[in-house]
Amino acid sequence: MFVFAAAVPALMVVVVGYVLGYAVAQWICDLLGVDAARTPEVAGWTTGLVLLGVVLWLLLNRWRRRRPESPEHRGGDHQK
């Protein structure tokens, strides 16, 4: 069950990134008049995976900042 709880949000982030990247790449190809069948596909997957990496990085940084530190790691706040 945990696999689905972690995989579904990750897949949603990748799909949103894919759709945005594909749409932008297709728009640029149409704007330039290039008939590129593979370019939007590659741009979509790249954007989706990059967005997933950014979201994971942000979540990990937020999680690390919220963890309470022990007195030994604060550098001299402990009593003697």
Buried (B, 14 or more C-beta within 10 A) or exposed (E): EEEEEEEEEEEEBBEBBBEBBBBBBBEBBEEEEEEBEEBBBEBBBBBBBEBBEEBEEEEEEEEEEEEEEEEEEEEEEEEE
